[in-house]
């Protein structure tokens, strides 16, 4: 069993998108599907709307792109760490 840990590196509020685009680094685990992240500091659940397609930059840096509900903006700031429940190892 392994836990997912994601650190927010950058946040983009693009009006054409339904949510905030979050660029971040997986500190532990790897994404498989849409995760149920919880903010490590507050314990509040985040509404991840989707995993975005990788870009040339995120492929180069190993970062991930997530789309998060705008209502969770208070939990979406550079440096925040999100965790997800343990998942079975592949």
Secondary structure by P-SEA (a helix, b strand, c coil): cbbbbbbbccccccccccbbbbbbbccccccccccccccccccccccccccccccaaaaaacbbbbbbbccccccccccbbbbbcccccc
